Amino acid sequence: MPATQSFTLKQARRLALSAQGFDGRSSPASVQPARLNRLIERLGVVQIDSVNALVRSHYLPLFSRLGHYNPDLLDQAAWSQGRRRTLFEYWGHEASLLPMSMYPLMRWRMNRASRGEGIYQQLARFGHERRDVIRRVLASVQEQGAIGAGSLSTRQEKAGPWWDWSVEKHALEWLFAAGEVTVAGRRGFERLYDLPERVLPAAVLQQALPDEAQAQRGLLLHAADALGVATEKDLRDYFRLAPADCRGRLAELEEAGDLWRCQVQGWKQPAWCRPTVKIPRKVTASALLSPFDSLVWERSRTERLFDFRYRLEIYTPADKRVYGYYVLPFLHNERIAARVDLRAERALGRLAVHAVHEEEPGLDEEGIQALAINLRRMADWLGLARVQLNCRRVSGVRLAVALAEIGGD
């Protein structure tokens, strides 16, 4: 492949889908820890989000790619003790789970955070002004082990909304950003913090650390592998690199021949790919996607790749929503072909489908059947007996027929 390469939009989609792991599902029996860990290594990062309308978001990208798997496998990889722990939490894209191999590549970010750089201004100011609280909280972690912010709080007044942190929570989040504590586990969704040396493998902590430039180049290469073909903005967004850091490192990687500049049909900006990139002949995956899936989390890239404008409407007033509260894109045969508003009604044992919106030119009969199968599989994975269809649109009527044919409602 020459150092200047051009891709059609269809080829770029196939590169992206293949790089993101949409290249065939396994049977349930084959989804073992090694398979799950290989996929997360391939992605490099899985975003965590607290919304639980369907299931916590970090479980969904693995289901979209692997099919029916046991969520306990991810819990063990992320929060168990001993050798089964293969992931750690940190600010990767947003709050994220990352493979242990990425830990050395994140230390420069922790070092910057300890100087008040690259973190929220309020947290940086707290780190500068409240060293007394930080020292007290760190001493409590050292003495007590894995502990949540609620156990340390000295506030007398009732807490406000979720962002109304106590000073102890601020201290723990500063220590976490600076790498002085890490997440040992979770109680419900509450983080439990402990010292890295009591949580992470010694071999990981004892590795020689790359300097900032080396680490940033490593993150950009990992992003390129995970994206297939990407603009500069796409590459830096994957691990939230600053523009100034990204551009210098990108030029170095291009000069070294580790990344090749290329063009994608219809893209205004130049793109980059790895010299070893191979274009699949076809990608036939069908999958419901988390709103925080790394295939679609960079919304401008999603529009460029799939001609699909996607905005999450959780915080939009109900009467102003266009598509629904918790809407999942439906990937089918190299298109994002529909979007589906879903809710897990656990007390009633059903997966509720509140709306189905097809994207032009719509779903053919095979596509509607694929969506029905994906909904039935998701309900089974979530332990829900029924798929409850509440959509009265034409798409809903078609989906009801398809669900009835597979015995899914």
Secondary structure as GFF3:
##gff-version 3
##sequence-region A 1 409
A	DSSP	beta_strand	5	7	.	.	.	ID=ss1
A	DSSP	alpha_helix	9	19	.	.	.	ID=ss2
A	DSSP	three_ten_helix	28	30	.	.	.	ID=ss3
A	DSSP	alpha_helix	33	43	.	.	.	ID=ss4
A	DSSP	beta_strand	46	47	.	.	.	ID=ss5
A	DSSP	three_ten_helix	57	59	.	.	.	ID=ss6
A	DSSP	alpha_helix	60	66	.	.	.	ID=ss7
A	DSSP	alpha_helix	71	79	.	.	.	ID=ss8
A	DSSP	three_ten_helix	82	84	.	.	.	ID=ss9
A	DSSP	beta_strand	87	91	.	.	.	ID=ss10
A	DSSP	beta_strand	95	99	.	.	.	ID=ss11
A	DSSP	three_ten_helix	100	102	.	.	.	ID=ss12
A	DSSP	alpha_helix	103	114	.	.	.	ID=ss13
A	DSSP	alpha_helix	121	129	.	.	.	ID=ss14
A	DSSP	alpha_helix	131	144	.	.	.	ID=ss15
A	DSSP	alpha_helix	149	152	.	.	.	ID=ss16
A	DSSP	alpha_helix	167	177	.	.	.	ID=ss17
A	DSSP	beta_strand	182	187	.	.	.	ID=ss18
A	DSSP	beta_strand	190	194	.	.	.	ID=ss19
A	DSSP	three_ten_helix	196	198	.	.	.	ID=ss20
A	DSSP	alpha_helix	202	205	.	.	.	ID=ss21
A	DSSP	alpha_helix	212	227	.	.	.	ID=ss22
A	DSSP	beta_strand	229	231	.	.	.	ID=ss23
A	DSSP	alpha_helix	232	238	.	.	.	ID=ss24
A	DSSP	alpha_helix	243	256	.	.	.	ID=ss25
A	DSSP	beta_strand	260	264	.	.	.	ID=ss26
A	DSSP	beta_strand	271	273	.	.	.	ID=ss27
A	DSSP	beta_strand	286	288	.	.	.	ID=ss28
A	DSSP	alpha_helix	299	306	.	.	.	ID=ss29
A	DSSP	three_ten_helix	318	320	.	.	.	ID=ss30
A	DSSP	beta_strand	327	332	.	.	.	ID=ss31
A	DSSP	beta_strand	335	345	.	.	.	ID=ss32
A	DSSP	three_ten_helix	346	348	.	.	.	ID=ss33
A	DSSP	beta_strand	350	358	.	.	.	ID=ss34
A	DSSP	alpha_helix	365	381	.	.	.	ID=ss35
A	DSSP	beta_strand	386	389	.	.	.	ID=ss36
A	DSSP	alpha_helix	394	405	.	.	.	ID=ss37
###
